Amino acid sequence: MAAADRTLRAAAAGGGRDAAPGGGAPGRAAAAEGRLTEARRASGYPRAVDRLIGELARLPGIGRRSAERLAFHILKADEQSGLALAAAISDVKKTVGHCPVCWNLSDGGRCEICSDGKRDHSTVLVVEEPRDLIALEQSSMFKGGYHVLMGRLSPLDGIGPTELTIDGLEKRIADPALNAAGLKVREVILGLNPTLEGDGTSLHLAEVLKGKGVKVTRLARGLPTGSSLEYVNKAVLADAIVCRQEVR
């Protein structure tokens, strides 16, 4: 049930105590349900529409107003379009999971990247989320393997090492048979976002991977191509100075 529906039910239940004095629990329940029905009618939405708005409002970045606009768009669309959307959501939840090797999105078994024998799986690029992997793949510059942590360390949010797939990365390093073509992992590239939590996760991974016989590197940082020094913040400039390269 939608959040708004639960709120209405709670308010109705609270008012039901005075609606049927001495009527016992059945009388209070009936009064509460009656108040809930009246509240729904006052909102102007049928129950199904109100539920749809409530579910849409639970999506990240979607408020009540945006949820209402999306709900009305779905209502105005033809039945085939609405059912196609519902079927797509159902198929995603039923068929899409995570690759057992790298934790990338997969529709069954190993993902396409881990199944590609032409890639250099001895080099593994570690990212936070599957969307980061997709962004890197669209650049067409990296031809190795990946490992998705499914998040980053964030003690304030209760996310520790056990909530990430760090143990899966350690298993891949220890057992080459888990990798495509049975290649031993020789280099791990830390491709986490340059944030406080991302840097903390990178430091933790560097400590975990010490003594495991792999080279640990990270993505270069510095001035983006086409930028101007006067508009770059201090952190980017600091990274650019520290990570400077020899001109050849």
N, C-alpha and C positions, 0 to 999 in steps of 0.2 A: 504494500500500500504506500502511496506517495506520502511525503513528509507533511504536505498540507492536509492530507486526509487524516493522518495521525493526530495532527494538531486539533483539527476540528472534532475528532472523536474524543480527545482528552478534554476539550472544553465542554463538549456535550455531556460527558460522564460527570464532570464536576458540577454542572448545573442540575443534573438529574437527582441530586440528593434532596433538593427542595421541591422537586416536581411531584414526588409521590410520597408524602410523609406517611410513615407507617405502612407503606405498601410492600416493604421487603425488597430483596435483591431483584426479583423479576420485574417489579414495578419500576425500579430505578433504571434497569437495563432498557426497558421499553421507552422510558422517558429520554434516556440518553440517545437511543437510536433515532427517536423522533427529532430531537434537536439537531442531530447530525444531518438528517435528511433536509431539514429546513435550512441549515447552513450551506449545504450543497446547492440548493435551489437559489439561495441568495447570491452565490458566486456566479450564477448564470451559466455554468458549465455542466454538461452531463457527467456522470461518474467516470465513464471511460475517458473522456477528454481531460478531466481533472487529473486522472491517474497518469495519462500520457505526459501532461505538462510537468507533473511532479517527477517522473522518471527522467525526462529530458533535462530538467533543472539540476539533476545530480551529476551531469557531465561536467568535466573541468572547463571553466571559462564560460559556462552557460548560466545566466541568471534567470529569474522568473520571467522577465519580459522577453528575453531571447527564446526561452522555452515555449512561451505562448506563440511567438511568431513561427517557430518550427512546427509546432502542433497544428496551427492553422494552414501552413503550407502542405502538410501531410493530408489534412482534411480536404483541401481544395484539389489535390492531385487525384488522378483517376485510380480506381481500385487496383489495377495491375501494378502501378508504380508503388503504391503503398505496400502491397504484399511483396513486391520485389525487394524493398528495403528491409522488411521483416525477415524475409528468407535469407538475405545477405548477412544480417546480424546473427541469425540462427546458425548458418553454415560456419561463420567465423568461430563461434563459440564451440561448435561440435567438432570441427575438423582441424583447426589451427592450434598447434602447440609449440614446443620448443625443441630444437635440435638437441639430441642427447650428447653431442660432442661440444658444440660451441654456444648453445643456448640462443641461437638466432631463431627467428620465427620459421616454422616449418609446417607443411601440411601432412606430415607423416614421415617418420624416420629421420635420417640425416638431411640437412638442408642442401641446397644446390651447391653452395660454396664448399662445404665439407666433402661433397661427393665428386667434386671436380678434381680429377687426377692431374690436370695440367698446372695447377697452382702450386706454389712453393709453401707447403704446409710446415716446413721447418721454421718458418717465421710466423709468429702469432701476434696480431694487433689486438690489444685489450681495449674495449670500449664500455661505456656505461649502459647504454640501451640499444635495442635493435635499430632505432631511428638513426643513431650515430653511425652504425655500420652501413646503413643505406646511403647516408650522406657521403661517406668515404668511398663506397662503391661507385657512386655516380661520378666521382672524379676520374675513375679509370686509371689511377696512378699506383694502386697497391694490388699486387697479385699473390699475396700470401693468404694465410688463414686468419680467422678472427676468434675472439672469445668475448662473450657478452656477460658482464657482471650482474646485470639486472638491477642496477642501482649504484649507489656510492655510500661510503661510510658517513653516517650522520647521527652521532650520539644523541643529539637533542630530539631526533625523531625516532629514537630507539632502533636504528639500523646499525648493526654491528657486523663483523666479519662472517658470522654464521648465517646472516640473511642474504649474503651475496654468494656467487658461484666460484669463490676462490678455491674451494676444495676440488672442484672440477678441473680448474686450470692446473693445480698441482698433480692431479691424476694423469692429465695429458702429458705433462713433462716427465713423469715417472714411468709411464707405460706408452711407448711409441705406437703400440698396436691400436690404441684408441684414435690415432690420427689417420687421416686419409693417406693411403699408400704406405702406412706404417713408418712415416718419417719421424725421426727424433726432433723435438723442438730445440732449436739452437739459439733463437733470439725471441725475446718478448718485448714488444713495443707498447709502451703505456700511452694510450690515446684518450685519456680521460679529459673532461672539460677543465679549463684553467680557472677553477673556482677554489675557494677554501676547502670545501669538502672533496673536490676532485684531487687537489694536491695532497690532501691528507690520505686519501685512498691510494694514490700513487706511492707515497712514502711507505705505507703499510705493505703494499705489494712488493716493493723493492726489498724490504726486510724479509718477507716470506720467501722470496725467490733466491736469497743469498745462499750460496753453497749448493745449489741444485744443478750447477753445470750449464746455466744458460746466460746469455748476454742480455742485460736489461737496458733498454734505451727508452726515450720518450720522444714524442713529436716535437719538432722545432717550434720555438715561439719567437715573436718579434714583429717587425713592421709588416703590415699587409701590403701587397702589391697595389700601387695606385694611390696610397695614402699620403698625407702630408704630416710632417713632424709636429707642426703646431697644433694639430687636432688629435694627436695620440696621447693617451694617458701615461702616467709615470710607470705603471706596472708593465705595460707593453714595451716602453723604452728600456726599462731595466732588463727585460728578457732579451731584447734585441742586442744590448751591449754584452751581456753574459754569453749569449749564443752566437756571437759574431763569427763569421767564416773568412777563411783566407781567400783572397781574390787571385784566380789563376788565369 
